[in-house]
Amino acid sequence: QTPVRELRETKLSDTTKRMVAHSEEHGFSDQVRISNVIVMVGLPARGKTYISKKLCRYLNWIGLKTKVFNVGEYRRTEANATDALHGANASFFSPDNEEALRVRAESARRAMEDMVRYLDSGQGHVAIFDATNTTRERRKKLVEFCEAKRLRCFFIESVCDDPKIIESNVTDVKVNSPDYKGVMTAEQAKEDFMNRIEQYKRQYEPLDEVADDELSFIKVINAGRSFYVHNVIGHVQSRTVYFLTNIHLLPRSIFLTRHGESEYNAMNRIGGDAPLTERGRRYAVALRDFFILQKFTDLKIWCSQKIRAAQTAEELKSLFSTEYWKALDEIDAGICEGLTYDDILQRYPNQSDDRERDKYHFRYPSGESYEDVVSRLEPVIMELERQGNILAVSHQAIIRCILAYFYDRPLNELPYIDVPLHSLVKLTPRAYHCDSTVYKFDPDTQTWSEESKQLP
Ligand SMILES: O=c1[nH]cnc2c1c(-c1ccccc1)cn2-c1ccc(Br)cc1
């Protein structure tokens, strides 16, 4: 069997070899060369931090290093220097409060400096500037600041006049804000926060397609019910717009599980397309009983196209609609398919070392890397964002990639996320984090146990 590298040498023409070498060295498009700044705009309780955190998590997962710079957090450190009550008093946000304006301008300046440092250091590709930025003058300063540093600016304005949505934000998030913690009751905090919004309304200048014609921006209206998109430039802005049009706030749960134990698992062999063992079949039945007990009515099942996954979902397909996704198939181990870990250590010692050194980027010869799997899972993640209650029956490497997205884990930690057989993960996305419960089934005692943990 000709080693893969030799194949590549003979197959590529000189021109192609030069192009491949160049692109491997210089990156493929402006997503690497030009740094992007995403600027949030909107009154308080319009979901700016919600969008910032969620978008940051998505861009990091697709490989664009991104960080949120929240000016409120800078103000709170600034305010602690003088008077912690600053944020807990709506009059702090009055346009007539000179001292407060100084503190707020100082916090914005320090956040902008840190943002540029993050991008200039080459550490980051995208910075998200999470602040109200509600006046044209404030936004003009930001554009000038970014232009001077060759940074491309994209504005995301969240406008919302739906009282139900604002109410859910204030009760969900604001009353637990550090501004109010231990300072006043939830009722008082809510009232103060509504006053804070009134203060901002006095100066709010929404983005305008005529007055702001030269800017690149998207107006998100009523939590994604409608959008106005203007002058989108480049890869990062295009992926951002696409993401925002696919997310929603409706509460739902996502269930993830591997297939039941297969004949290959029992022989410690990787890959392949083996059927379930008796223990694996018991898990399939237990899974069906679990969802009958949960009384889930609107659940959709997504399953990989491997026999062991299809057999696991078999028991459930009479209850719920089932779709088979090739994108959910296990990582392709290439020339290592069907081998045991010992076989691989003996036959391919060098590959085993490479894999240990950088498990995320390591690609099995004639197979895939975790990075390749993340790329083929992007459409699955996007469809998960669009859907309601989903159960995905898939494989260890695949579930690691999906969990890394919802848990906001760094990519180098992704290949080490614990995903044992016969365990079912229930994810419930919240405003700024994801609740997670793990249910474990023991096929020998045929009992379920639960370990609930709320991830940061
Ligand atoms: O309050 C809000 N007003 C307006 N838009 C909002 C929220 C929230 C929100 C709601 C509850 C808690 C935390 C954040 C999310 N989005 C939102 C914004 C854009 C998209 Br695309 C989807 C949701």
Ligand as a Chemical Component Dictionary entry (heavy atoms), coordinates in Angstrom:
data_LIG
# 
_chem_comp.id                   LIG 
_chem_comp.type                 NON-POLYMER 
_chem_comp.pdbx_formal_charge   0 
_chem_comp.three_letter_code    LIG 
# 
loop_
_chem_comp_atom.comp_id 
_chem_comp_atom.atom_id 
_chem_comp_atom.alt_atom_id 
_chem_comp_atom.type_symbol 
_chem_comp_atom.charge 
_chem_comp_atom.model_Cartn_x 
_chem_comp_atom.model_Cartn_y 
_chem_comp_atom.model_Cartn_z 
_chem_comp_atom.pdbx_ordinal 
LIG O1  O1  O  0 -33.931 40.483 25.628 1  
LIG C1  C1  C  0 -33.754 40.406 24.397 2  
LIG N1  N1  N  0 -34.220 41.380 23.563 3  
LIG C2  C2  C  0 -34.016 41.314 22.221 4  
LIG N2  N2  N  0 -33.379 40.322 21.589 5  
LIG C3  C3  C  0 -32.927 39.327 22.395 6  
LIG C4  C4  C  0 -33.082 39.310 23.769 7  
LIG C5  C5  C  0 -32.472 38.119 24.245 8  
LIG C6  C6  C  0 -32.402 37.631 25.612 9  
LIG C7  C7  C  0 -33.583 37.231 26.273 10 
LIG C8  C8  C  0 -33.490 36.704 27.581 11 
LIG C9  C9  C  0 -32.261 36.606 28.242 12 
LIG C10 C10 C  0 -31.094 37.029 27.563 13 
LIG C11 C11 C  0 -31.159 37.536 26.273 14 
LIG C12 C12 C  0 -31.974 37.461 23.143 15 
LIG N3  N3  N  0 -32.255 38.199 22.047 16 
LIG C13 C13 C  0 -31.916 37.853 20.732 17 
LIG C14 C14 C  0 -31.318 38.790 19.903 18 
LIG C15 C15 C  0 -30.969 38.414 18.601 19 
LIG C16 C16 C  0 -31.245 37.136 18.155 20 
LIG BR1 BR1 BR 0 -30.777 36.649 16.380 21 
LIG C17 C17 C  0 -31.849 36.204 18.970 22 
LIG C18 C18 C  0 -32.189 36.563 20.265 23 
# 
loop_
_chem_comp_bond.comp_id 
_chem_comp_bond.atom_id_1 
_chem_comp_bond.atom_id_2 
_chem_comp_bond.value_order 
_chem_comp_bond.pdbx_ordinal 
LIG O1  C1  DOUB 1  
LIG C1  N1  SING 2  
LIG C1  C4  SING 3  
LIG N1  C2  SING 4  
LIG C2  N2  DOUB 5  
LIG N2  C3  SING 6  
LIG C3  C4  DOUB 7  
LIG C3  N3  SING 8  
LIG C4  C5  SING 9  
LIG C5  C6  SING 10 
LIG C5  C12 DOUB 11 
LIG C6  C7  SING 12 
LIG C6  C11 DOUB 13 
LIG C7  C8  DOUB 14 
LIG C8  C9  SING 15 
LIG C9  C10 DOUB 16 
LIG C10 C11 SING 17 
LIG C12 N3  SING 18 
LIG N3  C13 SING 19 
LIG C13 C14 SING 20 
LIG C13 C18 DOUB 21 
LIG C14 C15 DOUB 22 
LIG C15 C16 SING 23 
LIG C16 BR1 SING 24 
LIG C16 C17 DOUB 25 
LIG C17 C18 SING 26 
# 
